[in-house]
Amino acid sequence: MFVFMIIYLLLVLIRPQDYPALVDVIGLPLQPIALVVAALFWLLSTRKSFAAPQYLLLACFLVVLMFSKVFNGWNGGAIVQWSKFAPVLLAFVVLSNAVNTRQRIVTAMAIFALCAGVLALHGIEQSQTGMGWTGVGLSQETRIQYVGIFNDPNDLGLLFVMCLPMALYLSGRGGLLGLRRVFWLAVAAVLIYGIYLTDSRGTLLALVVLLGVYVWHRRGAFTAAVMGVAAMAVMMVLPSRLQEMEVSEASAQGRVESWYEGLHMFISSPIFGIGADGYSDLNHLTAHNSFVLVLAETGIVGFTIWLAFVGYCFRMVLAVLRQGDGFASAELVAAEAGPGDIAVSHAEPMEHEWMEHEWLEDKAIALTLLLSLSGFFAAAFFLSRSYLVILYLLAALVVGHYVAMQARYPALPRFSLGQDVLRWPLWALAGVVGLYVMVKVLLALI
């Protein structure tokens, strides 16, 4: 199962099946085949797990996507949505079950980072020669792009900023006389240069968010704010489209107006929305905001479910990071103490040391995934990428890591939809109000 999911990841990220010169040569749908084979192995496995609320939420979201088309008068649209999003759901389920050990999580992150590095090298070749090895040239004559789902420079930048924390984490693992560290630092450098070459303002802002979240975790909110302002000042000096960023600028103004139209679509059909993939039918621009897109197309029902799915991913990694460094030793002591016994450890000091080392490794991975999530959503706030498979593959890594950690550390919080029956509707309503106020303020500044 895991081997075929790695093959699936390679096909999703490198995408040789989308190279113009290979489209007619390959002939077979390699990506669906790899996913189906991995799913068959998963079905035969005895270690299936659904021990996270995201499984039910994503299945419900698929149902809402389908029903949103029926609700808006097109029954056949339900089949279209099934064919588009069911593979995404399947990929999430299989990958989250496949990465059931720390080594597999690390391997999956290495695949993400390495593939992103390959795409960045393709972009560097594009910037130097005007054409990459795929046969695809520059976008707008200045911005790098790739093929398939990464044929937009913004999408390419989103992948780079999501994978950058993974490359940096891998560079800290050492080994091979330091060569491993040098290799992954080189990959990280290539990704940063790739982000610059995409000339994507949203991605550059996401890079600042990454820095802010990391500094916040290490040094606190005040230091993070200061560092964030300093980073923005440096980026504004660099020759890029970020220097043109203001509300009245044509591209930014168009996005704000599109957000406004999206909110009116929601108001016109607040329960199940205007129907999945219906945004561009009613507006000449797409939403350019993943949150507005879900809200407009699936209404408050779909928005609540999707927000809960995303929210649980953040809550899982934060639940790990909130625990102190001595958490693993405390777990070991508690496990040794019987009912009514005084919690005194009889374990050898080496066992405590080993447990602490394991715990710190798990925390480092959780921080990496938090940074990747933060980078993705910072960039996706300016893009319509609510249904992009990359998001759900990243979520699968989060779920797989947290479920595996719960098995090792039973005291970690267990999340349940039953406990949060009011939390997510209230957060969804707060999100709607927040989006509305933000858009009204931005429109007033135009």
C-alpha positions as CSV (number, residue, x, y, z in Angstrom):
1,M,0.0,0.0,0.0
2,F,2.7,2.5,1.0
3,V,4.8,1.8,-2.1
4,F,1.9,2.5,-4.4
5,M,1.0,5.6,-2.5
6,I,4.6,6.8,-3.0
7,I,4.2,6.1,-6.7
8,Y,0.9,8.0,-6.6
9,L,2.6,11.0,-4.9
10,L,5.3,11.0,-7.6
11,L,2.6,11.1,-10.3
12,V,0.7,13.8,-8.6
13,L,3.8,16.0,-8.1
14,I,6.1,15.3,-11.0
15,R,3.2,14.6,-13.5
16,P,5.1,13.0,-16.4
17,Q,1.7,12.0,-17.8
18,D,1.0,15.7,-18.4
19,Y,4.2,16.5,-20.3
20,P,3.1,17.7,-23.8
21,A,5.5,15.3,-25.5
22,L,4.3,12.3,-23.4
23,V,0.5,12.8,-23.3
24,D,-0.1,10.6,-26.4
25,V,2.8,8.2,-25.7
26,I,1.8,7.0,-22.2
27,G,-1.8,6.4,-23.0
28,L,-2.7,4.9,-19.6
29,P,-4.2,6.8,-16.7
30,L,-1.2,6.1,-14.5
31,Q,-2.3,8.3,-11.5
32,P,-5.7,6.6,-11.1
33,I,-4.2,3.2,-11.5
34,A,-1.6,3.8,-8.8
35,L,-4.3,5.0,-6.4
36,V,-6.7,2.1,-7.1
37,V,-3.9,-0.4,-6.6
38,A,-2.9,1.3,-3.3
39,A,-6.6,1.3,-2.3
40,L,-6.9,-2.5,-3.0
41,F,-3.9,-3.2,-0.7
42,W,-5.6,-1.0,1.9
43,L,-8.8,-3.0,1.7
44,L,-6.8,-6.2,2.2
45,S,-5.0,-4.7,5.2
46,T,-6.1,-5.5,8.7
47,R,-4.9,-2.2,10.1
48,K,-7.5,0.2,8.8
49,S,-8.0,3.2,10.9
50,F,-10.7,5.9,11.0
51,A,-9.7,7.2,14.4
52,A,-10.0,10.9,13.4
53,P,-13.0,13.1,12.7
54,Q,-11.5,14.2,9.3
55,Y,-12.6,10.9,7.8
56,L,-16.3,11.4,8.3
57,L,-16.0,15.2,7.6
58,L,-14.5,14.7,4.2
59,A,-17.0,12.0,3.3
60,C,-19.8,14.4,4.3
61,F,-18.2,17.2,2.3
62,L,-18.3,15.0,-0.8
63,V,-22.0,14.4,-0.2
64,V,-22.5,18.2,0.1
65,L,-20.6,18.8,-3.1
66,M,-22.9,16.4,-4.9
67,F,-26.1,17.7,-3.2
68,S,-25.2,21.3,-4.0
69,K,-25.6,20.5,-7.7
70,V,-28.9,18.6,-7.1
71,F,-30.2,21.5,-5.0
72,N,-29.5,23.9,-7.8
73,G,-31.4,21.9,-10.4
74,W,-28.8,19.6,-12.0
75,N,-29.0,16.0,-11.0
76,G,-26.2,14.9,-13.3
77,G,-23.9,17.3,-11.6
78,A,-23.8,15.0,-8.6
79,I,-22.1,12.4,-10.7
80,V,-19.6,14.9,-12.0
81,Q,-18.7,15.9,-8.5
82,W,-18.4,12.3,-7.4
83,S,-16.0,11.6,-10.3
84,K,-13.9,14.6,-9.4
85,F,-13.7,14.5,-5.6
86,A,-14.1,10.8,-4.7
87,P,-10.5,10.1,-5.8
88,V,-9.4,12.9,-3.5
89,L,-11.3,11.4,-0.6
90,L,-9.8,8.0,-1.4
91,A,-6.3,9.4,-1.6
92,F,-6.7,11.0,1.8
93,V,-8.0,7.8,3.4
94,V,-5.3,5.5,1.9
95,L,-2.4,7.9,2.5
96,S,-3.4,8.7,6.1
97,N,-3.5,4.9,6.8
98,A,-0.3,4.2,4.9
99,V,1.9,6.7,6.9
100,N,1.4,4.8,10.2
101,T,5.0,5.0,11.4
102,R,7.4,7.9,11.9
103,Q,9.7,6.6,9.2
104,R,6.9,6.5,6.7
105,I,5.9,10.1,7.6
106,V,9.5,11.2,7.0
107,T,9.7,9.3,3.7
108,A,6.5,10.9,2.5
109,M,7.8,14.4,3.5
110,A,11.0,13.6,1.6
111,I,9.0,12.8,-1.5
112,F,7.1,16.0,-1.3
113,A,10.2,18.1,-0.7
114,L,12.3,16.3,-3.4
115,C,9.6,16.6,-6.0
116,A,9.0,20.2,-5.3
117,G,12.8,20.7,-5.7
118,V,12.6,19.1,-9.1
119,L,9.8,21.4,-10.1
120,A,11.9,24.4,-8.8
121,L,14.9,23.2,-10.9
122,H,12.5,23.1,-13.9
123,G,11.6,26.7,-13.2
124,I,15.2,27.8,-12.9
125,E,15.8,26.3,-16.4
126,Q,12.8,28.1,-17.6
127,S,14.0,31.4,-16.2
128,Q,17.4,30.9,-17.9
129,T,16.4,29.6,-21.3
130,G,12.7,30.5,-21.6
131,M,11.7,26.8,-21.8
132,G,11.7,23.9,-19.3
133,W,12.4,20.3,-20.1
134,T,8.7,19.6,-20.1
135,G,8.4,21.8,-23.2
136,V,6.5,24.5,-21.3
137,G,7.7,28.1,-21.4
138,L,7.4,31.0,-19.0
139,S,4.0,32.4,-18.0
140,Q,3.6,36.1,-18.9
141,E,7.1,35.9,-20.2
142,T,8.6,36.3,-16.7
143,R,7.0,33.9,-14.3
144,I,7.9,30.2,-14.0
145,Q,5.2,27.5,-14.3
146,Y,4.9,23.7,-14.7
147,V,2.3,21.3,-16.1
148,G,-1.0,20.0,-15.0
149,I,-2.3,21.3,-11.7
150,F,0.9,23.4,-11.4
151,N,0.5,25.3,-14.7
152,D,-0.2,28.5,-12.7
153,P,2.8,30.2,-11.1
154,N,0.7,30.8,-8.0
155,D,0.0,27.0,-7.6
156,L,3.6,26.3,-8.1
157,G,4.6,28.8,-5.4
158,L,2.0,27.3,-3.1
159,L,3.6,23.9,-3.5
160,F,7.1,25.3,-2.8
161,V,6.1,27.2,0.3
162,M,4.2,24.1,1.6
163,C,7.3,21.9,1.1
164,L,9.9,24.3,2.4
165,P,9.4,23.4,6.1
166,M,9.8,19.7,5.1
167,A,13.1,20.3,3.5
168,L,14.3,22.3,6.4
169,Y,13.2,19.6,8.9
170,L,15.0,16.9,6.8
171,S,18.2,19.0,6.8
172,G,18.2,18.9,10.6
173,R,18.4,15.1,10.7
174,G,22.1,14.9,9.9
175,G,23.9,11.7,8.8
176,L,26.2,10.7,6.0
177,L,29.0,12.9,7.4
178,G,26.9,16.0,7.0
179,L,26.1,15.4,3.3
180,R,22.5,14.8,4.1
181,R,22.2,18.2,5.8
182,V,23.9,19.9,2.9
183,F,21.6,18.2,0.4
184,W,18.4,19.2,2.1
185,L,19.6,22.7,2.7
186,A,20.3,22.9,-1.0
187,V,16.8,21.7,-1.7
188,A,15.4,24.4,0.6
189,A,17.5,27.0,-1.1
190,V,16.2,25.9,-4.5
191,L,12.6,26.1,-3.2
192,I,13.1,29.6,-1.9
193,Y,14.6,30.7,-5.2
194,G,11.7,29.0,-7.0
195,I,9.3,31.0,-4.8
196,Y,11.0,34.1,-6.0
197,L,10.8,33.1,-9.6
198,T,7.1,32.4,-9.4
199,D,6.7,36.1,-8.6
200,S,3.6,35.2,-6.7
201,R,2.6,37.9,-4.1
202,G,0.5,35.5,-2.2
203,T,3.4,33.0,-2.0
204,L,5.8,35.6,-0.8
205,L,3.3,36.6,1.9
206,A,3.0,33.0,2.8
207,L,6.8,32.8,3.3
208,V,6.4,35.7,5.8
209,V,3.7,33.7,7.6
210,L,6.0,30.7,7.8
211,L,8.6,32.8,9.4
212,G,6.1,34.4,11.8
213,V,4.6,31.0,12.9
214,Y,8.1,29.6,13.5
215,V,9.3,32.6,15.5
216,W,5.9,32.7,17.4
217,H,6.5,29.0,18.4
218,R,10.1,29.7,19.5
219,R,10.1,33.2,20.8
220,G,6.5,34.4,21.3
221,A,4.0,36.6,19.5
222,F,5.8,40.0,20.0
223,T,9.0,38.8,18.5
224,A,7.1,37.1,15.6
225,A,5.3,40.3,14.8
226,V,8.6,42.3,14.8
227,M,10.3,39.7,12.6
228,G,7.2,39.6,10.3
229,V,7.3,43.4,9.7
230,A,11.0,43.3,9.1
231,A,10.6,40.4,6.6
232,M,7.9,42.3,4.8
233,A,10.1,45.4,4.6
234,V,12.9,43.4,3.0
235,M,10.6,41.7,0.5
236,M,9.1,45.1,-0.5
237,V,12.6,46.2,-1.5
238,L,13.2,43.1,-3.7
239,P,12.3,43.5,-7.4
240,S,9.0,41.7,-7.6
241,R,5.2,42.2,-8.0
242,L,5.0,42.6,-4.2
243,Q,6.0,46.2,-4.7
244,E,2.8,46.8,-6.7
245,M,0.6,45.4,-3.9
246,E,-2.1,47.8,-2.8
247,V,-5.9,47.5,-2.7
248,S,-6.3,50.0,-5.6
249,E,-4.0,48.0,-7.9
250,A,-5.9,46.4,-10.7
251,S,-5.2,42.7,-9.8
252,A,-5.9,43.3,-6.1
253,Q,-9.0,45.3,-6.8
254,G,-10.3,42.5,-9.0
255,R,-9.8,40.0,-6.3
256,V,-11.6,42.1,-3.7
257,E,-14.5,42.6,-6.0
258,S,-14.6,38.9,-6.7
259,W,-14.7,38.2,-3.0
260,Y,-17.6,40.6,-2.7
261,E,-19.5,38.8,-5.5
262,G,-18.8,35.5,-3.8
263,L,-20.4,36.8,-0.5
264,H,-23.5,37.9,-2.5
265,M,-23.7,34.4,-4.1
266,F,-23.7,33.0,-0.5
267,I,-26.4,35.4,0.5
268,S,-28.5,34.4,-2.5
269,S,-28.3,30.7,-1.6
270,P,-27.0,30.4,2.0
271,I,-27.8,26.8,2.9
272,F,-26.2,24.7,0.1
273,G,-24.7,27.5,-2.0
274,I,-24.8,28.0,-5.8
275,G,-23.4,24.6,-6.5
276,A,-19.8,23.2,-6.7
277,D,-17.8,24.6,-9.7
278,G,-20.5,27.2,-10.2
279,Y,-18.6,30.3,-9.2
280,S,-17.1,31.1,-12.6
281,D,-20.5,30.7,-14.2
282,L,-21.7,33.7,-12.3
283,N,-18.6,35.8,-12.2
284,H,-15.9,36.5,-14.8
285,L,-13.2,35.9,-12.2
286,T,-12.8,32.9,-9.9
287,A,-13.1,33.5,-6.2
288,H,-9.3,33.9,-5.6
289,N,-10.0,32.9,-2.0
290,S,-10.4,29.2,-0.9
291,F,-12.7,30.2,2.0
292,V,-15.0,32.4,-0.1
293,L,-15.1,29.7,-2.8
294,V,-16.4,27.0,-0.4
295,L,-18.8,29.4,1.2
296,A,-20.3,30.5,-2.1
297,E,-20.5,27.1,-3.8
298,T,-21.6,24.9,-0.9
299,G,-23.2,27.3,1.5
300,I,-23.0,27.4,5.2
301,V,-23.4,23.6,5.4
302,G,-20.4,22.9,3.2
303,F,-18.4,25.7,4.7
304,T,-18.9,24.4,8.2
305,I,-17.8,20.9,7.3
306,W,-14.8,22.1,5.3
307,L,-13.8,24.5,8.1
308,A,-14.0,21.7,10.7
309,F,-11.9,19.4,8.5
310,V,-9.2,22.1,8.2
311,G,-9.6,23.2,11.9
312,Y,-9.0,19.7,13.2
313,C,-5.8,19.4,11.3
314,F,-4.5,22.6,13.0
315,R,-5.8,21.5,16.4
316,M,-4.0,18.1,16.1
317,V,-0.5,19.6,15.5
318,L,-1.1,22.3,18.1
319,A,-2.2,19.7,20.6
320,V,1.2,18.1,20.3
321,L,3.2,21.4,20.4
322,R,1.4,22.4,23.6
323,Q,2.8,19.5,25.5
324,G,6.0,20.0,27.4
325,D,9.3,18.3,26.6
326,G,8.8,16.0,29.6
327,F,5.5,14.7,28.3
328,A,6.9,11.3,27.2
329,S,8.5,10.6,30.6
330,A,5.3,11.4,32.3
331,E,3.5,9.0,30.0
332,L,6.0,6.3,30.8
333,V,5.5,6.8,34.6
334,A,1.8,6.8,34.2
335,A,1.9,3.6,32.2
336,E,3.9,1.8,34.9
337,A,1.6,2.9,37.7
338,G,-1.3,0.6,38.4
339,P,-4.8,1.8,39.6
340,G,-4.4,3.6,42.9
341,D,-0.6,3.3,42.9
342,I,1.7,6.2,43.4
343,A,3.2,7.2,40.0
344,V,6.8,6.2,40.5
345,S,9.0,5.2,37.5
346,H,10.9,2.0,37.7
347,A,12.2,2.4,34.2
348,E,15.9,2.7,33.5
349,P,17.3,6.2,32.9
350,M,18.2,5.1,29.3
351,E,14.6,4.3,28.7
352,H,13.5,7.7,29.8
353,E,16.2,9.3,27.6
354,W,15.0,7.2,24.6
355,M,11.4,8.2,25.2
356,E,12.3,11.9,25.4
357,H,14.3,11.6,22.2
358,E,11.3,9.9,20.4
359,W,8.9,12.6,21.8
360,L,11.1,15.4,20.5
361,E,11.3,13.8,17.1
362,D,7.5,13.6,17.0
363,K,7.1,17.2,18.1
364,A,9.6,18.3,15.4
365,I,7.4,16.6,12.8
366,A,4.3,18.2,14.2
367,L,5.9,21.7,14.0
368,T,6.9,20.9,10.4
369,L,3.3,20.0,9.5
370,L,2.0,23.1,11.3
371,L,4.4,25.3,9.2
372,S,3.3,23.5,6.0
373,L,-0.4,24.0,6.8
374,S,0.2,27.6,7.6
375,G,2.1,28.2,4.4
376,F,-0.5,26.4,2.3
377,F,-3.5,28.4,3.8
378,A,-1.7,31.7,3.7
379,A,-1.2,31.2,0.0
380,A,-4.6,29.7,-0.6
381,F,-6.3,32.7,1.0
382,F,-5.5,34.4,-2.3
383,L,-6.3,31.4,-4.5
384,S,-9.3,29.2,-5.3
385,R,-7.7,25.9,-4.1
386,S,-10.3,24.5,-1.8
387,Y,-10.6,21.2,-3.7
388,L,-6.9,20.8,-4.7
389,V,-5.7,17.3,-4.0
390,I,-2.4,18.7,-2.5
391,L,-4.3,20.0,0.5
392,Y,-5.9,16.7,1.3
393,L,-2.6,14.8,0.9
394,L,-1.0,17.2,3.4
395,A,-4.0,16.7,5.7
396,A,-3.4,12.9,5.4
397,L,0.1,13.3,6.7
398,V,-1.3,15.3,9.7
399,V,-3.9,12.7,10.5
400,G,-1.5,9.8,10.0
401,H,1.1,11.3,12.3
402,Y,-1.4,12.2,15.0
403,V,-3.2,8.9,15.1
404,A,0.2,7.1,15.3
405,M,1.2,9.4,18.1
406,Q,-2.0,8.7,20.0
407,A,-1.0,5.0,20.0
408,R,2.4,5.9,21.4
409,Y,1.1,8.5,23.8
410,P,-2.4,7.7,25.0
411,A,-2.7,10.9,27.0
412,L,-2.8,13.1,23.9
413,P,-6.3,14.7,23.3
414,R,-8.8,12.7,21.4
415,F,-11.0,14.8,19.1
416,S,-14.6,14.0,18.6
417,L,-17.3,15.6,16.5
418,G,-19.8,15.0,19.3
419,Q,-17.8,17.2,21.6
420,D,-17.6,20.0,19.0
421,V,-21.2,20.0,17.8
422,L,-21.5,23.7,18.5
423,R,-17.9,24.8,18.0
424,W,-17.7,24.5,14.3
425,P,-21.1,26.1,13.4
426,L,-20.1,29.1,15.6
427,W,-16.7,29.3,14.0
428,A,-18.3,29.1,10.6
429,L,-20.6,32.0,11.4
430,A,-17.7,34.0,12.8
431,G,-15.8,33.2,9.6
432,V,-18.7,34.6,7.5
433,V,-18.8,37.7,9.5
434,G,-15.1,38.2,9.4
435,L,-15.0,37.7,5.6
436,Y,-17.8,40.2,5.2
437,V,-16.2,42.9,7.4
438,M,-12.8,42.4,5.7
439,V,-14.3,42.8,2.2
440,K,-16.3,45.8,3.1
441,V,-13.2,47.5,4.6
442,L,-11.1,46.7,1.6
443,L,-13.8,48.0,-0.8
444,A,-13.9,51.2,1.2
445,L,-10.1,51.6,0.6
446,I,-10.4,51.2,-3.2
